[in-house]
Amino acid sequence: MAAFAPDMKDLDGKAILVTGGTGSFGRRFIETVLAHAQPRKLIVYSRDELKQHDMQIDLRERFDDADMARMRFFLGDVRDRERLALALRGVDIVIHAAALKQVPAAEYNPSECIHTNVLGAENVVWACLTNRVRKVVALSTDKACNPINLYGATKLASDKTFVAANNLSGDIGTRFSVVRYGNVVGSRGSVGPLFQRLIAKGATELPITDPRMTRFWITLNQGVEFVLSSLSLMRGGEIFVPKIPSMRMTELAAAMAPDAAVKVIGIRPGEKLHEMMISADDARATVDLGDRYAIEPAFVEYRRTPFTDTHRRVDEDFSYASDTNTDWLTGPDLVAMLNDA
């Protein structure tokens, strides 16, 4: 299992805001920072008052009054530029995790996905520059690489927006970077919890869209650690990609329910058989950093030291896809990860 080692001391004394802070990633990020760092302020920015209320209750049960005194809960939507600008006053670091993520829902409601994922990204950039935020890390997805669905296309547009934002910061000095990774084990809406619910109900068969399908997998804790460690590494404009394992969906089903049959239901609208995080076209700008790759920005009109000064580029014919990955999970590995999640 990949391990990413963040320097939590970088967060001490900082004001940090997380968009989409009540989501799976946001909650685990907040819990991790409260447990291992001493931020000056930790702000949850999201649009659901009930989720914020429930999150406050959960955090109060786990953390003391001194930790909770650092917490702020700010109702707002990334579609609302003025509200974002108010929330970001005095903030040092922004983690942008807010997005509409469900592929079929995005195909059916394209304008909603565009307003949140693309225009919302532009609003975050504008509000960060207006408030002279120091560092911004935006979460992306493997579906943004060579996208075939609207969700992936909106996240590609979002990635391009954040990368290019470095050229707008001028004397403000804000630096923007992106992290891109695959399926998160145990997150809401992922296949693992779906299978667990079906098994608990006594299902005798599990739905598989296609027996050939493969996916990249990362745990929620790994995702948080990857973002935090990328925050320390970032120079502005790069897209960080973790080295993580792949797995066939049929192996997951067999490991979770060995006696259950597999029902092939067909690929959903906008789905791929295999996901990709770095295409062959990206390889020319990709650097191997050991535990991750960094796709360097194409246009740099700001002060930035390239990673190629200290690390080697990948081969020109390199690509990083879930079906050609050299690191593979077994079914029991993923079941153990699910239980841990």
C-alpha positions as CSV (number, residue, x, y, z in Angstrom):
1,M,0.0,0.0,0.0
2,A,1.4,3.4,-1.0
3,A,2.4,5.7,1.8
4,F,2.8,9.5,1.4
5,A,4.5,11.4,4.1
6,P,3.2,14.9,4.6
7,D,4.9,17.5,6.7
8,M,2.1,18.5,9.0
9,K,4.2,21.3,10.6
10,D,3.7,23.3,7.3
11,L,0.1,23.8,8.5
12,D,0.8,25.2,11.9
13,G,-0.5,28.7,12.4
14,K,-2.2,28.7,9.0
15,A,-5.8,29.4,8.1
16,I,-7.0,26.6,5.9
17,L,-10.3,26.4,3.9
18,V,-11.7,23.3,2.3
19,T,-14.4,23.6,-0.3
20,G,-16.8,20.7,-0.2
21,G,-15.6,20.2,3.3
22,T,-18.5,17.9,4.4
23,G,-17.8,15.3,1.7
24,S,-15.9,12.1,2.2
25,F,-12.5,13.7,1.5
26,G,-13.2,16.9,3.3
27,R,-14.3,15.3,6.5
28,R,-11.2,13.0,6.6
29,F,-8.9,15.9,5.7
30,I,-10.4,18.0,8.5
31,E,-10.0,15.2,11.0
32,T,-6.4,14.5,10.0
33,V,-5.4,18.2,10.3
34,L,-7.1,18.6,13.7
35,A,-5.4,15.4,14.9
36,H,-1.8,16.1,13.7
37,A,-1.4,19.9,13.2
38,Q,-2.0,23.2,14.9
39,P,-3.7,25.4,12.3
40,R,-4.8,28.9,13.3
41,K,-8.2,28.3,11.7
42,L,-9.8,25.4,9.8
43,I,-12.8,26.4,7.6
44,V,-15.4,24.1,6.2
45,Y,-17.1,25.7,3.1
46,S,-20.1,23.8,1.8
47,R,-23.7,24.3,0.9
48,D,-25.5,21.7,3.0
49,E,-26.4,23.0,6.5
50,L,-27.5,19.5,7.8
51,K,-24.2,17.9,6.8
52,Q,-22.4,20.8,8.5
53,H,-24.5,20.3,11.7
54,D,-23.9,16.6,11.7
55,M,-20.2,17.1,11.1
56,Q,-19.9,19.5,14.1
57,I,-21.5,17.0,16.4
58,D,-19.2,14.2,15.2
59,L,-16.1,16.4,15.6
60,R,-17.1,17.5,19.1
61,E,-17.3,13.9,20.2
62,R,-13.7,13.3,19.0
63,F,-11.9,16.5,19.7
64,D,-11.5,18.8,22.6
65,D,-12.6,22.4,23.0
66,A,-9.2,23.8,22.0
67,D,-9.3,22.0,18.7
68,M,-13.0,22.9,18.0
69,A,-12.1,26.6,18.7
70,R,-10.1,26.5,15.4
71,M,-13.1,25.3,13.4
72,R,-15.3,27.5,11.3
73,F,-18.4,26.4,9.3
74,F,-19.2,28.6,6.4
75,L,-22.4,28.0,4.3
76,G,-21.8,28.8,0.7
77,D,-21.6,27.4,-2.9
78,V,-18.6,27.6,-5.2
79,R,-21.0,29.0,-7.8
80,D,-21.3,32.1,-5.6
81,R,-18.2,34.2,-6.3
82,E,-19.0,36.9,-3.7
83,R,-19.6,34.4,-1.0
84,L,-16.3,32.7,-1.7
85,A,-14.5,36.0,-1.5
86,L,-16.0,36.7,1.9
87,A,-15.1,33.2,3.2
88,L,-11.5,33.5,2.0
89,R,-10.5,36.6,3.8
90,G,-7.3,36.0,5.7
91,V,-7.0,32.4,4.4
92,D,-3.5,31.0,3.7
93,I,-4.3,27.6,2.1
94,V,-7.3,26.4,0.0
95,I,-8.1,22.8,-0.7
96,H,-10.7,22.7,-3.5
97,A,-12.7,19.5,-3.1
98,A,-16.2,20.7,-4.1
99,A,-17.5,19.1,-7.3
100,L,-20.4,17.2,-8.8
101,K,-18.9,13.7,-9.3
102,Q,-21.5,11.2,-10.4
103,V,-20.9,10.3,-14.1
104,P,-24.5,9.3,-15.0
105,A,-25.9,12.4,-13.2
106,A,-23.5,14.7,-15.1
107,E,-24.5,13.1,-18.4
108,Y,-28.2,13.8,-17.6
109,N,-27.7,17.3,-16.1
110,P,-24.7,18.8,-18.0
111,S,-25.4,22.4,-17.2
112,E,-25.4,21.7,-13.5
113,C,-22.1,19.9,-13.7
114,I,-20.5,22.7,-15.8
115,H,-21.7,25.4,-13.4
116,T,-20.2,23.7,-10.3
117,N,-17.1,22.1,-11.8
118,V,-16.0,24.6,-14.4
119,L,-17.4,28.0,-13.4
120,G,-17.0,27.1,-9.7
121,A,-13.3,26.5,-10.4
122,E,-13.0,29.9,-12.0
123,N,-14.7,31.5,-9.0
124,V,-12.3,29.8,-6.6
125,V,-9.3,31.1,-8.6
126,W,-10.8,34.6,-8.6
127,A,-11.5,34.6,-4.9
128,C,-8.1,33.2,-4.0
129,L,-6.3,35.9,-6.1
130,T,-8.5,38.6,-4.6
131,N,-7.6,37.5,-1.1
132,R,-4.0,36.8,-1.8
133,V,-4.2,33.2,-0.7
134,R,-0.7,31.6,-0.6
135,K,-1.4,28.0,-1.8
136,V,-4.3,26.3,-3.6
137,V,-4.6,22.6,-4.3
138,A,-7.5,21.4,-6.4
139,L,-8.6,17.8,-6.4
140,S,-9.1,16.1,-9.8
141,T,-9.8,12.6,-11.1
142,D,-8.4,10.0,-13.5
143,K,-11.5,10.7,-15.6
144,A,-10.0,14.1,-16.6
145,C,-7.3,12.4,-18.7
146,N,-8.6,11.8,-22.2
147,P,-12.2,12.3,-21.0
148,I,-15.2,10.6,-22.7
149,N,-17.8,11.8,-20.2
150,L,-19.0,15.2,-19.2
151,Y,-17.7,14.9,-15.6
152,G,-14.2,14.1,-16.9
153,A,-14.4,17.0,-19.4
154,T,-15.4,19.5,-16.7
155,K,-12.6,18.3,-14.5
156,L,-10.1,18.7,-17.3
157,A,-11.4,22.2,-17.8
158,S,-11.0,22.8,-14.1
159,D,-7.5,21.4,-14.1
160,K,-6.5,23.8,-17.0
161,T,-8.1,26.7,-15.1
162,F,-6.0,26.1,-12.0
163,V,-2.8,25.4,-13.8
164,A,-3.2,28.6,-15.9
165,A,-4.1,30.7,-12.8
166,N,-0.4,30.8,-11.9
167,N,0.1,33.1,-14.8
168,L,-2.5,35.5,-13.4
169,S,-1.1,35.8,-9.9
170,G,1.7,38.4,-10.7
171,D,2.9,40.1,-7.5
172,I,0.1,38.4,-5.5
173,G,2.2,35.3,-5.6
174,T,-0.6,32.7,-5.2
175,R,0.4,29.3,-6.4
176,F,-2.1,26.7,-7.8
177,S,-1.6,23.0,-8.2
178,V,-3.7,20.0,-9.0
179,V,-3.8,16.4,-7.7
180,R,-5.3,13.6,-9.8
181,Y,-6.1,10.1,-8.5
182,G,-8.5,7.2,-9.0
183,N,-11.3,5.5,-7.2
184,V,-11.4,6.1,-3.5
185,V,-12.0,3.0,-1.4
186,G,-15.1,3.3,0.8
187,S,-16.1,6.8,-0.4
188,R,-19.8,7.6,-0.9
189,G,-21.0,6.4,-4.3
190,S,-18.2,4.0,-4.9
191,V,-18.7,0.4,-5.8
192,G,-17.3,-1.1,-2.5
193,P,-20.0,0.2,-0.2
194,L,-22.6,-0.7,-2.8
195,F,-21.4,-4.3,-2.8
196,Q,-21.4,-4.3,1.0
197,R,-25.0,-3.1,1.2
198,L,-26.1,-5.8,-1.3
199,I,-24.2,-8.5,0.6
200,A,-25.8,-7.4,3.9
201,K,-29.2,-7.7,2.3
202,G,-28.5,-11.3,1.2
203,A,-27.9,-10.7,-2.5
204,T,-26.9,-13.8,-4.4
205,E,-25.4,-11.9,-7.3
206,L,-23.4,-8.7,-7.7
207,P,-23.7,-6.3,-10.6
208,I,-20.6,-5.8,-12.8
209,T,-20.8,-3.4,-15.8
210,D,-18.1,-5.3,-17.8
211,P,-15.9,-8.2,-16.7
212,R,-12.8,-6.6,-18.4
213,M,-13.1,-3.4,-16.4
214,T,-10.1,-2.2,-14.3
215,R,-9.7,0.8,-12.0
216,F,-7.1,2.6,-10.0
217,W,-7.6,2.4,-6.2
218,I,-6.6,4.6,-3.3
219,T,-7.8,4.8,0.3
220,L,-9.3,7.9,1.8
221,N,-6.4,8.2,4.2
222,Q,-3.9,7.9,1.3
223,G,-5.8,10.5,-0.7
224,V,-5.6,13.0,2.2
225,E,-1.9,12.2,2.8
226,F,-1.2,12.6,-0.9
227,V,-2.9,16.0,-1.0
228,L,-1.0,17.2,2.1
229,S,2.4,16.0,0.8
230,S,1.7,17.6,-2.6
231,L,0.9,20.8,-0.7
232,S,4.5,20.8,0.6
233,L,6.0,19.8,-2.7
234,M,4.1,22.1,-5.0
235,R,5.9,24.8,-7.1
236,G,2.8,25.9,-9.0
237,G,1.2,24.6,-12.2
238,E,1.9,20.9,-11.8
239,I,-0.6,18.1,-11.8
240,F,0.5,15.5,-9.2
241,V,-0.4,11.8,-9.9
242,P,0.2,9.1,-7.2
243,K,1.6,5.7,-8.0
244,I,-1.2,3.5,-6.9
245,P,-2.4,-0.1,-7.7
246,S,-5.1,-1.3,-10.1
247,M,-7.7,-4.0,-9.8
248,R,-10.2,-5.8,-11.9
249,M,-13.8,-5.3,-10.8
250,T,-14.6,-9.0,-11.1
251,E,-11.8,-9.8,-8.5
252,L,-13.4,-7.3,-6.1
253,A,-16.8,-9.0,-6.4
254,A,-15.3,-12.5,-6.0
255,A,-13.3,-11.4,-2.9
256,M,-16.2,-9.8,-1.2
257,A,-18.8,-12.5,-1.9
258,P,-17.1,-15.7,-3.1
259,D,-20.4,-17.6,-3.4
260,A,-22.3,-14.8,-5.2
261,A,-22.8,-14.9,-8.9
262,V,-21.7,-11.9,-11.1
263,K,-24.4,-10.2,-13.2
264,V,-23.1,-8.3,-16.2
265,I,-25.3,-5.2,-16.5
266,G,-23.4,-3.3,-19.3
267,I,-21.3,-0.1,-19.2
268,R,-23.2,2.9,-18.0
269,P,-23.3,6.1,-20.1
270,G,-19.9,7.8,-20.0
271,E,-18.0,4.9,-18.5
272,K,-14.6,3.6,-19.7
273,L,-13.4,0.1,-19.6
274,H,-10.1,1.3,-18.2
275,E,-9.0,4.6,-16.7
276,M,-5.9,6.6,-17.4
277,M,-4.1,9.2,-15.3
278,I,-1.2,10.1,-17.7
279,S,-1.6,9.9,-21.4
280,A,1.2,9.4,-23.9
281,D,0.7,13.0,-24.9
282,D,1.3,14.1,-21.3
283,A,4.5,12.0,-21.1
284,R,6.6,14.7,-22.7
285,A,5.9,17.0,-19.7
286,T,5.9,14.3,-17.0
287,V,8.6,13.9,-14.3
288,D,9.1,10.8,-12.0
289,L,9.3,12.0,-8.4
290,G,9.6,8.5,-6.9
291,D,6.2,7.9,-5.2
292,R,4.3,10.0,-7.7
293,Y,4.5,11.7,-11.1
294,A,4.3,15.4,-11.8
295,I,2.9,16.7,-15.1
296,E,4.7,20.0,-15.5
297,P,2.8,23.1,-16.8
298,A,3.1,23.9,-20.6
299,F,3.2,27.7,-20.1
300,V,5.3,29.3,-17.3
301,E,5.2,33.1,-17.1
302,Y,6.1,33.1,-13.3
303,R,9.0,32.3,-11.2
304,R,9.2,28.5,-10.9
305,T,11.9,25.9,-10.6
306,P,11.0,22.8,-12.7
307,F,11.2,19.4,-11.2
308,T,13.4,18.3,-14.1
309,D,16.3,20.1,-12.4
310,T,16.5,17.3,-9.9
311,H,14.4,14.4,-11.4
312,R,14.2,12.6,-14.7
313,R,11.4,12.8,-17.2
314,V,9.5,9.6,-18.1
315,D,10.1,7.9,-21.4
316,E,8.4,9.5,-24.4
317,D,6.1,6.5,-25.0
318,F,5.1,6.3,-21.3
319,S,1.4,6.3,-20.3
320,Y,-0.2,5.4,-17.0
321,A,-3.4,3.4,-17.3
322,S,-5.3,1.1,-15.0
323,D,-5.1,-1.9,-17.4
324,T,-1.3,-1.6,-18.1
325,N,-0.3,-0.7,-14.6
326,T,2.5,-2.8,-13.1
327,D,1.0,-2.7,-9.5
328,W,-2.0,-4.8,-8.9
329,L,-4.3,-5.4,-5.9
330,T,-5.6,-8.8,-5.1
331,G,-9.2,-9.2,-3.9
332,P,-8.3,-9.8,-0.3
333,D,-6.1,-6.6,-0.4
334,L,-9.0,-4.5,-1.4
335,V,-11.4,-6.1,1.1
336,A,-8.9,-5.3,3.8
337,M,-8.8,-1.7,2.6
338,L,-12.6,-1.5,2.6
339,N,-12.8,-2.8,6.1
340,D,-10.2,-0.3,7.2
341,A,-12.1,2.5,5.4
